Amino acid sequence: MPAFTRRDWLKAAVSPALAALPARLPAAPTPDDLKPVVDKAVAFLKAAQKPDGNFASNPRFGEPGLTALVAAALVRNGVAADDPTVTKALKYLESKVKPDGGVYDQGLSNYMTSLAIVAFKEANAGGKYDKLIAAATKYVKSLQFDEGLTEKDPKYGGAGYDKPNAKGRPDLS
């Protein structure tokens, strides 16, 4: 008699759970089902915006990344890029662009810049933000570890949340 394989054990373990599932799972919600929820979320976010365009006045609460996430979410959910809330958010993000091309305030420059790229790409009608996106992309790529490393080194191509630290090790956590 042959021994049980791992596949046999897995089938035996999963079969009772599969039998308990309903014959037909409910359908995913339609856009019409989601519209009231999205409308409520958009209204909340619009009301939460600060006068200067950000969504959390304290950089310790994730600015400018939080504003970038909100701006991208608004545009992805049907709010026009020229809507006053989105425009103010993007103007705030533009105010955080550094000479090195990064979009950050203090710390987490890789993360913040990456989120800003997403927001600017979402609202990039007519190529308005092409130069800014190119500079930010160049900045993010500049944070990758490759100098003096070969492709066999696990650090090669890695990046951390910010500029490389003194130890020259990307945060791969």
N, C-alpha and C positions, 0 to 999 in steps of 0.2 A: 504494500500500500504506500503510495507516494506521500511525502510530507506536505503539509500545507505551505503554500507560498505566501509571500506578503500580500499579493493580490487577493488570494483566497480569504485571508484574514480581513482585509479591507472590505471585501464584498459582504462578508458575514456581519461586520460591524455596521455597515452603512445600510444594508437592506431594511432593517426595521424602521430606520428614520425615513427612508424613501417611501415605504408603505404608508407612513403616517401623513405624508403630504397630500393635500387635496388633488383630485384628478386634474383640475385646471386652476392654475394660479390666477389671481386677479390681474387684469390688464394694468399696465403702467398708466399714470395719470396723463391726460391729454393737456395740450397748452391751454385749452379753455378751463380745465380743472385748476390749473396753476395760476391763472391770471389774477384772481383776487388776492392770492398770497403774495405774488410778485408786486402787485400794485401797492399793497400794504407795506411791503419791505422798502419799495422805492420811496414812498411818502415818509417813512421813518428816517431813511438815510438823508433825504433832502432836508428834513427838519434838524438833523444832527450836525449839519455842516457848520463850521465856525466861520466868522466873518472873513477871515483871510483865505478861506477855501479848503482848509484841512479838516480832518474829522476827529483829531485828538490833539489838543494843544501841546501836549508834553511829548517830546521826542522819545522819552522812555516808554511810551505806550505804542511805539511802532511807527512813528512818523519818519519819513514821508510814505513808508510802505503801506500803511493803512489807507491813506488817501488814494494811493495808486490802485489798491484792490477795490475800493469802493467805486472809483471812476470807471475802471474796467468792467465791473459788475453792472453798473448802471447802463453803460453802452451796450453790453452783451444782452441786456434784458429790455432793449427797445428804447432807452432814453437817448435822444439825439445828441451827437457830439457837440452841437451848438446850444444845448440846453444850459441855462445859467449855472446850474449846480455843477455840471460836468466842466464847463468852461472855467469856473472858479477853481475847481480841483486841479485841472491841468495847469492853470496859471500858477497855482501854489507849487506844483511839482517842478515847473520851469524855474521857479525861484530857488530851488534846491540843487540845480545843476551846478556842478563844480568845474573848475578849469580842466580837471583831468577827464571830464566826460561823465563821471559818476553822478548819480542823483541820490544824495544822502544828506543827513544832518550830522549825526554823530554815531559812529559805529555801524556795524552790519552793512557796510557799503555795498558788498556784493549782492546781498539779499534785497536791499532797498532799491538798488539800481535795476535789478532783474524785474522786480515788480513794476517799477516805473516804465520799463520797456514794454511790458504787457499793456499798461494803460495807454501809452502813447501809440502803440500799434492799433489798439482798438479804435482810437479816435483819429487815426491818420488819414482822414479824407483828403484826397488831392495831394498827398505827400507832404502835408504841412509839417510833420515832425520827422521827416526822413533824416535830416542832418543830426538832429538830437538823438534819434534811435541809433544811428551809425556810431556816433561818439560814445554813447552809453554801452553799446555792444563791444566796441573796442576796449573800453574800460574794463568790462567784465572779463573779457578774454585776457587782458593784461594781468589779471589776478591768478591765472592758472599757473601751476608749478611745472616748469619744464627746463629751466636753465640748469645745465650740468647734469641732467638726468637722462636716462635712456627710457625707451618705452617699456622696458622690463621692470623698471622701478615702480612700486605701487603708488608712489607720490606723483608720478608723471601725469600731468593733465588734471590733477586734483585742484580743488579750490576750497577756501574756507568762507566764513561769513564776512570777512573783512580782508584788508590787505595782509599779505603774508607776515607772520609773526617772526620774531628774532630767531627762533629755532628752525625756521624754514620748513615747517610742516603744515600741510593743509589739514583742516579739520574734516576728517572723513567720517565723523560720527553720525 
